[in-house]
C-alpha cells in the first residue's frame, strides 16, 4: 500500500502529508512577531477559532493581532476530516442546558446553528474551501442506536433545528448500503477542505485589517496596568483583550505554556486518510448526495468525498508500531464491509494530529481575567463549533454582556495524573469497541 507520508513545506514550516496540504490554495508565511506591538485584541492560535474571532473583530473595526506558533491551519484546524457537524460528540443539548442553565441553552443553540454560520461566512467572504453544504448524517450501527438517533432528533428539534430521522430504507438510499439501521440527518451540515478554510479565514481577516504573525509561538502572558501582555521569543503584544485559542496543541509546541488549561484535556492522536478518486458510476451509488457521514460507534466510522471524489476517512488503532499502515488497512476494511463494490480502497495519503478530549465530552469555556477568554476541548467537533465560538468570544471582547452570550463559563480543572491519562488514552478504544459490540443485534 503506497502512501504519501512526506511533509510539505510552507516557507520553512512543515505540514503533515495530508490531501489538504496538497490541494489547499497556497499561502505565504506571514512575518514573525518582532518588537513591541500595540493592539485592541491579541489572539493566540491561528486555527479556526482564532481566525474566526479575528475576522469578526476586524470587521467591527478592532486592531487585531494573531500569534500562530507554526502556520495558519497547521494544527487540528487544517488536519481534520473536514466534516462540518452542528452537534457535539456526546454532550446532548438538554444535558448542556441542564449543566449550565440559560448560558447552556444559548450554547446549545450556538452549536445547532454552527454549521450554518460557517457556510454563511464562506459565502460572504468568498472563501475557496471546497465547501459543500450537503448535510451531515449520523447512521445508527444497531437497533439500540437507532433509538438513540430518534432521541437526538427529538432533542434538537425542541431547540428549533431541522434534524430528521431516516428509517432503514431511507438510510439505505442515502448511503447506498444496508449496513446501518436508521439515522439522524441534519441538512445544515456538510464538509470543507479544512486547511483551505483556515487559510481563507486568515486572508479574509487580513483584508479587514487584522495582522497575523506566523512562526511566532507565545511563551506566556501577564496583566499589567489593565492590559494583557503576551510575549514571544522576539517581541510582545500589548492589548486590552486576550483570546487563547490553541485547543489540543496548548502546551504541545511550547511546553509548560498555559499548563492548567493543557492539563484539563487529553490530546488524542486522530488519523485521517484519503482514497484514490472513486470512479463516477461507483461514486454515484455510494452516498450519492455527498453528505458527510459519521456513525454512532464509539470506534467511529466516518467518511465523506472531497472535491476530487476521494473518500476522506480515518480511524484509530491501539499501540505504536507501524500505526499508519495498520490504521489505513483498518479503514479500508471498514469501507469494504459497508460498501462491498468499493473493494479494498487504496489510501494515497495518511496523516494524523491531536484532538482535545475532555473526560465528559463537554467543551470548556474559561474567563482568564478581565477581557480575557479561552476555550478548549473540541472532542472531535472543532470545525463548526470552533468557528462559532470564535464569533462568540469576539462578541464578548467587543463589549456585549456576558449574560447575553453563548459562553458557558467554568473554572479550569486540571486532570489528576494527567501524564498517566495521556499514556492510557489509546486503551480507551478497547472499551469503546466492547460497547459497540454490545449494541449489535444478537444473531
C-alpha positions in Angstrom: 0.0 0.0 0.0 1.9 3.1 -1.2 1.1 6.2 0.8 2.3 9.8 0.9 3.8 10.3 4.3 6.2 13.1 3.4 5.7 16.6 4.8 5.1 19.7 2.7 6.9 22.9 3.5 5.3 26.4 3.7 8.3 28.8 3.8 10.1 26.6 6.3 7.1 25.2 8.3 6.5 21.6 7.5 2.8 20.5 7.1 1.6 16.9 7.6 1.4 15.0 4.3 -2.4 15.4 4.0 -4.6 15.7 1.0 -5.4 19.2 2.3 -1.8 20.3 2.2 -1.6 19.1 -1.4 -4.8 20.8 -2.6 -5.4 23.9 -0.5 -4.7 27.3 -2.1 -1.1 28.3 -1.2 -0.4 30.9 1.5 3.0 32.6 2.0 4.1 32.6 5.7 3.3 35.9 7.4 6.2 37.7 9.0 7.1 36.6 12.6 6.4 38.9 15.5 9.3 41.4 16.1 9.5 44.0 18.8 6.6 45.6 20.8 3.2 45.8 19.2 0.0 47.5 20.4 -3.5 46.1 19.6 -7.0 46.2 20.8 -7.1 42.3 20.9 -4.3 39.7 20.8 -5.3 36.2 19.9 -3.0 33.2 20.4 -3.7 30.4 17.9 -4.2 30.6 14.1 -6.7 27.9 13.9 -10.4 28.1 13.1 -11.5 29.7 16.4 -8.7 32.3 16.5 -9.2 33.2 12.8 -13.0 33.4 13.2 -12.6 35.7 16.1 -10.0 37.8 14.3 -12.3 38.1 11.3 -15.3 39.2 13.4 -13.3 41.7 15.4 -11.6 43.2 12.4 -14.9 43.5 10.7 -16.0 45.6 13.7 -13.0 47.9 13.3 -10.7 46.5 16.1 -6.9 46.3 15.7 -6.3 42.6 16.0 -3.1 40.7 16.2 -3.0 36.9 15.8 0.1 34.9 17.0 0.5 31.5 15.5 3.3 29.3 16.6 3.7 27.4 13.3 1.5 28.4 10.3 -2.2 29.1 9.9 -4.1 25.8 10.0 -1.0 23.8 11.0 -2.8 22.1 13.9 -6.1 20.3 14.2 -7.8 23.1 12.2 -6.0 22.1 9.0 -5.6 18.3 9.6 -9.1 17.1 10.4 -11.6 15.3 8.3 -13.4 18.5 7.2 -16.8 17.4 8.4 -19.0 20.4 9.4 -21.1 18.9 12.2 -23.7 21.0 14.2 -23.6 18.8 17.3 -21.1 17.7 20.0 -20.0 14.1 20.2 -21.8 13.1 23.4 -22.9 16.3 25.0 -26.6 16.4 24.2 -28.5 19.8 24.1 -30.7 19.0 27.1 -27.6 18.0 29.1 -25.8 21.2 28.2 -28.8 23.2 29.2 -29.1 21.3 32.5 -25.5 21.8 33.4 -25.1 25.5 32.5 -28.7 26.9 32.7 -29.6 29.8 30.4 -26.0 30.0 29.2 -26.2 26.3 28.3 -29.4 26.8 26.4 -27.7 29.6 24.4 -24.7 27.4 23.9 -26.8 24.5 22.6 -28.4 26.9 20.1 -25.0 28.1 19.1 -23.9 24.5 18.4 -27.1 23.8 16.5 -26.6 26.9 14.3 -22.8 26.4 13.9 -22.7 24.7 10.5 -25.0 27.4 9.0 -22.8 30.1 10.4 -19.6 28.5 8.9 -21.1 28.2 5.4 -22.5 31.7 5.6 -19.0 33.1 6.3 -17.6 31.0 3.4 -20.2 32.6 1.1 -19.9 36.1 2.5 -16.1 36.2 2.3 -15.9 34.2 -1.0 -13.5 31.6 0.6 -12.3 28.8 -1.7 -12.7 25.9 0.7 -14.4 23.2 -1.4 -17.4 23.8 0.7 -20.4 21.6 0.2 -23.5 22.1 2.4 -25.0 18.8 1.5 -25.9 17.8 5.1 -24.5 15.6 7.8 -25.8 12.2 8.5 -25.2 10.1 11.6 -26.3 6.5 10.8 -27.1 4.1 13.7 -25.0 1.0 13.7 -27.5 -1.1 15.8 -31.2 -1.1 16.7 -30.4 0.3 20.1 -28.5 3.2 18.5 -31.5 3.8 16.2 -33.5 4.6 19.3 -30.7 7.0 20.3 -31.0 8.6 16.9 -34.7 9.2 17.5 -34.0 10.7 20.8 -31.4 13.0 19.4 -33.7 14.2 16.6 -36.4 15.0 19.1 -33.9 16.8 21.3 -32.5 19.0 18.5 -36.0 19.6 17.2 -37.1 21.0 20.5 -34.3 23.5 20.2 -35.6 24.6 16.8 -33.1 22.8 14.4 -34.1 20.8 11.3 -32.9 17.3 12.3 -34.8 14.5 10.8 -34.9 10.7 11.5 -34.4 8.5 8.5 -35.7 4.9 8.7 -33.8 1.9 7.4 -35.0 2.2 3.8 -34.2 6.0 3.7 -30.8 5.3 5.2 -30.1 2.6 2.6 -31.0 5.1 -0.2 -28.8 7.9 1.3 -25.8 5.8 1.9 -26.1 3.2 -0.9 -25.6 0.5 1.8 -27.8 -1.6 4.1 -25.0 -1.7 6.7 -26.8 0.7 9.1 -30.3 0.7 10.6 -31.5 4.3 10.7 -30.0 7.7 11.4 -30.2 11.4 12.1 -29.9 13.8 9.2 -29.1 17.4 9.7 -29.3 19.3 6.3 -27.3 22.3 7.6 -24.1 20.3 7.9 -21.6 19.3 5.1 -17.9 19.3 4.6 -15.0 21.6 3.6 -11.3 21.4 2.9 -10.3 22.5 6.4 -6.8 23.8 5.6 -8.3 25.8 2.7 -10.9 27.2 5.1 -8.3 28.1 7.6 -6.2 29.9 5.0 -9.3 31.6 3.6 -10.4 32.8 7.0 -6.9 34.2 7.5 -7.0 36.0 4.2 -10.4 37.4 5.0 -9.3 38.7 8.4 -6.3 40.3 6.9 -8.5 42.0 4.2 -10.5 43.5 7.1 -7.3 44.8 8.8 -6.1 42.0 11.1 -2.4 41.3 11.4 -1.2 37.7 11.6 2.2 36.7 12.7 3.2 33.1 11.9 6.2 31.2 13.3 5.5 33.2 16.4 4.9 31.0 19.4 3.6 32.7 22.5 5.6 31.8 25.6 3.4 33.4 28.3 1.1 36.2 29.3 0.6 38.6 32.1 -1.6 41.5 33.2 0.0 44.9 33.7 -1.7 48.3 34.1 -5.0 47.0 32.8 -3.5 45.4 29.7 -2.7 41.9 28.6 0.9 41.4 27.6 1.6 38.3 25.5 5.2 37.6 25.0 7.2 35.6 22.4 10.8 34.9 21.6 11.4 38.2 19.7 8.6 40.5 20.8 5.4 41.1 22.7 1.9 42.3 22.1 0.1 44.7 24.5 -3.7 44.7 24.2 -6.8 45.3 26.2 -8.3 42.0 25.2 -6.8 38.5 25.0 -8.2 35.3 23.4 -6.4 31.9 23.9 -7.5 29.6 21.0 -4.8 26.9 20.9 -7.1 23.9 22.0 -5.4 20.5 21.6 -2.0 22.0 21.0 -2.0 24.1 24.2 1.4 23.3 25.8 2.5 21.0 22.9 4.7 23.4 21.0 5.8 25.4 24.0 6.0 23.0 26.9 4.5 24.5 30.1 2.5 27.1 28.2 -1.0 27.5 29.8 -0.3 24.4 31.8 -3.6 24.4 33.8 -5.6 24.5 30.6 -3.3 22.0 28.9 -3.8 19.5 31.8 -7.6 19.9 31.6 -7.7 17.9 28.4 -6.1 14.8 26.9 -4.7 15.2 23.4 -5.6 12.1 21.5 -4.0 11.3 18.2 -6.5 11.0 15.4 -5.7 9.5 12.0 -7.2 10.7 8.7 -6.6 9.4 5.1 -7.7 9.7 1.5 -8.5 7.0 -1.0 -7.8 7.2 -4.7 -10.6 9.0 -6.6 -13.7 6.9 -6.8 -14.9 6.3 -10.4 -18.1 8.2 -11.1 -20.5 5.3 -11.6 -19.5 3.9 -8.2 -19.4 7.4 -6.6 -23.0 7.9 -7.7 -24.0 4.7 -6.0 -22.1 5.3 -2.7 -23.5 8.3 -0.8 -24.9 9.8 -4.0 -25.9 13.1 -2.2 -22.3 13.6 -1.0 -23.3 14.1 2.7 -20.7 14.0 5.4 -21.2 10.8 7.4 -20.1 9.7 10.9 -21.9 6.9 12.7 -22.9 6.1 16.3 -20.0 3.8 17.2 -17.5 4.8 19.8 -14.9 3.3 17.5 -16.2 5.7 14.9 -16.7 5.0 11.2 -16.7 8.3 9.2 -16.2 9.3 5.6 -17.1 12.0 3.0 -16.0 12.9 -0.5 -13.6 15.7 -1.3 -13.8 17.8 -4.4 -11.8 15.2 -6.4 -14.2 12.3 -5.4 -11.7 10.8 -2.9 -13.3 9.3 0.1 -11.8 11.0 3.2 -12.0 8.7 6.2 -9.9 7.7 9.2 -9.8 5.8 12.5 -7.6 4.8 15.4 -5.7 1.7 16.3 -4.0 0.7 19.6 -0.3 0.5 20.0 2.6 2.5 18.5 4.0 0.0 16.0 3.5 0.7 12.3 0.4 2.7 13.0 0.0 4.5 9.7 -0.1 1.2 7.8 -2.4 -0.6 10.3 -4.9 2.3 10.6 -5.1 2.6 6.8 -5.8 -1.1 6.4 -8.4 -0.9 9.1 -10.2 2.0 7.4 -10.0 0.2 4.1 -11.6 -2.9 5.6 -14.4 -0.8 7.2 -15.3 0.8 3.9 -15.3 -2.5 2.1 -17.5 -4.0 4.8 -20.1 -1.3 4.3 -19.6 -0.9 0.5 -18.5 -4.2 -1.0 -18.4 -2.8 -4.5 -15.7 -0.5 -3.4 -13.4 -3.3 -2.5 -10.2 -2.7 -0.6 -9.7 1.0 -1.3 -6.1 2.1 -1.6 -5.1 5.0 0.6 -2.9 7.6 -1.1 -2.5 10.0 1.9 -2.4 9.2 5.6 -1.8 11.8 8.3 -2.5 12.4 11.9 -2.9 15.2 14.5 -4.2 15.8 18.0 -7.8 16.5 19.0 -8.5 17.7 22.5 -10.7 15.4 24.6 -12.4 16.2 28.0 -13.4 13.4 30.4 -17.1 14.1 29.9 -17.0 15.2 26.3 -18.2 18.8 27.2 -16.1 21.6 25.8 -14.7 24.1 28.3 -15.0 27.9 28.2 -12.9 29.9 30.6 -12.6 33.6 31.6 -8.9 34.2 32.1 -9.4 37.6 33.7 -10.9 40.9 32.7 -11.4 40.9 28.9 -9.5 37.5 28.6 -11.2 34.3 27.3 -10.3 30.8 26.3 -12.0 27.6 25.2 -10.6 24.1 25.0 -11.8 20.5 24.4 -13.2 20.2 20.9 -13.9 16.5 21.4 -13.7 15.9 17.6 -16.2 18.6 16.7 -13.9 21.6 16.3 -14.8 22.7 12.8 -18.2 24.2 13.0 -18.2 24.7 16.8 -14.8 26.4 16.7 -15.8 28.9 14.1 -18.9 29.7 16.1 -17.1 30.1 19.4 -14.6 32.4 17.7 -17.5 34.7 16.8 -19.0 34.4 20.3 -15.7 35.3 22.0 -15.3 38.2 19.6 -18.7 39.4 20.8 -17.5 39.1 24.4 -14.4 41.3 23.9 -16.3 43.7 21.7 -18.4 44.6 24.8 -21.6 42.5 24.6 -22.9 41.4 28.0 -21.8 38.0 29.1 -25.3 37.2 30.2 -26.4 37.5 26.5 -23.6 35.3 25.1 -23.5 31.6 24.4 -20.4 31.1 26.7 -21.0 28.5 29.5 -18.1 29.6 31.7 -16.3 27.3 34.1 -13.0 27.2 36.1 -10.1 25.2 34.6 -9.8 21.8 36.3 -6.6 20.1 35.6 -7.0 16.3 35.4 -5.2 14.4 38.2 -2.4 12.1 36.9 -2.6 13.9 33.6 0.6 12.3 32.2 -0.9 8.8 33.0 -4.2 9.8 31.3 -2.2 10.6 28.2 -0.5 7.3 28.2 -3.6 5.2 28.7 -5.9 7.2 26.4 -5.4 4.8 23.4 -6.6 1.9 25.6 -10.0 3.7 25.7 -10.5 2.3 22.2 -10.8 -1.2 23.5 -13.6 -0.2 25.8 -15.4 1.6 23.0 -15.2 -1.5 20.8 -16.7 -3.7 23.5 -19.6 -1.2 24.0 -20.2 -1.2 20.2 -20.4 -5.0 20.1 -23.0 -5.0 23.0 -25.2 -2.7 20.9 -25.2 -5.0 17.9 -28.2 -7.4 17.5 -27.8 -11.0 18.5 -27.6 -13.5 15.7 
